[in-house]
C-alpha cells in the first residue's frame, strides 16, 4: 500500500514521501481531498501574489479560450499579447519605454531566452567575440541547461555539470555571513564584491556578453538583500565594460518586494529584465523577458529577427491570465500592500511577525523585503554554525508547519551549497494581519519542536 502511495502514473518530485491531493484554493488557503485547510504562507513557491480562486482571472482565461485558444507566433500576434505587453512595459517603468516583451511559459524559459537575446544583441552590434554570461555563486536561475549553467546552486547543478558550458561565477554579498568588514552596514563588502565582478569581466578579454543577477536572492539563499551601493556599482561596471545588465526577477518581480520590480529599490536600469511566477500568480504558465529599447533597436537595425522561439510563447490563454492578474494588482493596490517599509501594510505586519522569531535559539537571521523573507537556522547564534546537512533541520520545520496546516518553503545549502538551513516565506498580498500572526505562531511551534529533537 505504501509503495502504491509513493509511486503513481505521475513522475513526482520525490519517491520518498506521499503527497496530499490538493482540490481547491481560495484567498490564502488551499484544501486537500481530505478536507484539511492549509494557509499558503509561501505562495506555493513564491508564485501566488493575488490569492487563490480569483474569479476575474478565471473568467478572463475562459473568455480568451472561447474566442481563440492558440495561434503560433511565427504566423500571428494577438490583441491580448499586444495589449498586455504594452501594459507590462508601462508597469516596468521609464527604463523600458520603447522596449519590447517576449512572453514565455515560465522562469527557466525566460532566462534561457534572455541568455540568447544577450548573445544575439552583441553579435548584431558587431561584438561577435562576446558570448560569456557571468553570474554569481549561490544563485539560481532555472532548470534548463542554459539557465543551470549560470546558476550557482550546487545541489541542483552537480549531476548535470558534464552537460553544461560555464562562465565565471563571482562572489555575492551575504551580510549575515560576510567575508569582509561589515561595520559600515556592508557598504564596503558590497564594493569589494562588485570589484570581483569587474576583475572577472576583464579576465574574459572581451568575451563577456552579460551579467545575470538576482536583485534580491530567492530560494537558494533565502531573501538576502544587497547592501547599499552594491547594485549601483555592478550596474556602473557593466555599462563601462560593454556588458549587458540582466536582472532575474522571476521571484522578486511584479510587486513581491513592495515595488513593481525589485531593481527599483536600488534605482538601477537593467538592459534585460526577466520575470515569471507572480506575473500570472500561478493561474497559467507564464514568464516574460522585458528588453530595453537599446536591445530591441540593436536587433531591429541588424538582422531584424530574434533567432529563438518556443511553441507556446505568448500563448493567448496564459497571456490573458497575466493581463487579468496585473489588473487585480493595480485595482487592489497590492504592490502597496506588499511594501514592508510602509506602516499598516501586509508587508510591514509580516516583517514584525517574523522579526519576533529572533528570540528562538535556533533562529540565526531573519531577513527580507516586502512579502519575501528568509529565516535562517543555526546550532549556535554566537558562531553562526549551521546544522549538519543530514539533520535536514529546515525540512523538519517545514514538515512541522505542514502538519499544523501551514505551507512554507524549506531549503538547504545557504552557507556553502550543502550546509545551511532556512525557510522562505512569501504569502499572497491579500493575507491579513490576523492570518500572519497565526502563521508566525505555527512557525515558532515547529521550530521549537524541531530544536527539542536535537537536545
Secondary structure as UniProt FT lines:
FT   HELIX           2..6
FT   STRAND          22..27
FT   STRAND          29..32
FT   TURN            33..34
FT   STRAND          37..40
FT   TURN            41..42
FT   HELIX           43..46
FT   HELIX           55..67
FT   TURN            73..75
FT   HELIX           79..92
FT   HELIX           94..96
FT   TURN            97..98
FT   STRAND          100..104
FT   HELIX           107..124
FT   TURN            125..126
FT   TURN            128..129
FT   STRAND          132..136
FT   TURN            137..138
FT   HELIX           145..149
FT   HELIX           154..157
FT   HELIX           158..163
FT   STRAND          169..170
FT   HELIX           175..177
FT   TURN            183..186
FT   HELIX           187..203
FT   TURN            204..205
FT   STRAND          208..213
FT   TURN            219..222
FT   TURN            228..229
FT   HELIX           230..241
FT   STRAND          244..249
FT   TURN            250..257
FT   HELIX           262..265
FT   TURN            266..267
FT   STRAND          272..275
FT   HELIX           277..279
FT   TURN            280..282
FT   STRAND          287..291
FT   HELIX           293..300
FT   TURN            301..303
FT   TURN            311..314
FT   HELIX           316..331
FT   TURN            332..333
FT   HELIX           334..338
FT   TURN            340..341
FT   TURN            343..344
FT   HELIX           346..355
FT   HELIX           356..359
FT   TURN            361..362
FT   STRAND          363..369
FT   TURN            370..371
FT   STRAND          372..377
FT   TURN            381..384
FT   HELIX           389..391
FT   HELIX           393..403
FT   TURN            404..405
FT   STRAND          406..407
FT   STRAND          409..412
FT   TURN            414..416
FT   STRAND          421..425
FT   TURN            429..430
FT   HELIX           433..452
FT   TURN            453..454
//
